[in-house]
Every structure is written in structure tokens, then in C-alpha cells.
Amino acid sequence: MNPYPKKIVAFILLAIFPLVGRAQCAMCRAVLESGDNNAVAEGINNGIVYLMAIPYILVGVIFYIVYRKMKTPKIT
């Protein structure tokens, strides 16, 4: 059985998750929804999602680099 399709599906789901998820604390949501300007609330929400996604992407890239370094055969 080829493990690559499972890895591809897992990667796509993990890559799309930050785009689908909405992260906003209860205080921020209450303050922003009480106002009339929904564009500001959407901008704040997108900013929070952006700030949440970047560290996960960076850690994923670092783990991938370490994995590739450990997997390559050493020439002696």
C-alpha cells in the first residue's frame, strides 16, 4: 500500500485548516460585534487567524527540514 496519498490528504487538510478556522477571543468578538462596522470585525478576525497560522507553518517547515536531513543517507 502506498502511504503517499494519506500524507498528501493530511497535508492539504492541515494547510486549509487555518483558512477555515476562526479564532477570536470572547472579549474581542463582543466589542467588535456591538459596533456597526462589520469590515473592521472581519479585518481583526483575519489578523488573528494570520497570527495564529504563521508559527504553525514555521514549526512545520523546521520539522520537515530536520526530517529530510535525518532521512538522507550519510556518505562515509
C-alpha positions in Angstrom: 0.0 0.0 0.0 1.4 3.4 -1.0 1.5 5.8 2.0 1.8 9.0 -0.1 -1.9 9.6 -0.8 -2.6 9.6 3.0 0.3 12.1 3.5 -1.0 14.3 0.7 -4.5 14.4 2.1 -3.2 15.1 5.6 -1.1 17.9 4.3 -3.9 19.5 2.4 -6.3 19.3 5.4 -3.6 20.9 7.7 -2.9 23.6 5.1 -6.5 24.5 4.7 -7.4 24.4 8.4 -6.1 28.0 9.3 -8.2 29.3 6.4 -11.4 27.7 7.6 -10.9 28.2 11.3 -11.9 31.4 13.0 -10.0 32.5 16.2 -11.3 35.3 18.2 -11.5 35.7 22.0 -14.9 36.4 23.5 -14.0 39.9 24.6 -12.8 40.9 21.1 -15.9 39.4 19.5 -18.3 41.1 21.9 -16.7 44.5 21.3 -16.5 44.2 17.5 -20.0 42.8 17.1 -21.5 45.6 19.1 -20.4 48.1 16.5 -21.9 48.8 13.1 -18.7 48.3 11.1 -18.5 44.7 10.1 -15.5 45.3 7.9 -13.4 46.1 11.0 -14.5 43.0 12.8 -13.7 40.8 9.7 -10.2 42.5 9.5 -9.5 41.9 13.1 -10.6 38.3 12.8 -8.4 37.7 9.7 -5.5 39.2 11.5 -5.9 36.9 14.5 -6.1 33.9 12.1 -2.9 35.1 10.3 -1.1 35.5 13.6 -2.2 32.0 14.7 -1.2 30.3 11.4 2.4 31.6 10.9 4.0 29.9 14.0 2.5 26.5 13.0 3.8 26.9 9.4 7.3 27.8 10.6 7.4 24.8 13.0 6.2 22.5 10.3 8.9 23.7 7.9 11.6 23.2 10.6 10.4 19.7 11.3 10.3 18.9 7.6 13.9 20.1 7.2 15.1 18.1 10.2 13.2 15.0 8.8 14.8 15.4 5.4 18.3 15.8 7.0 17.8 12.7 9.1 16.4 10.6 6.2 19.2 11.3 3.7 21.9 8.6 3.8 25.3 9.7 5.0 28.2 9.1 2.7 31.2 7.8 4.6 
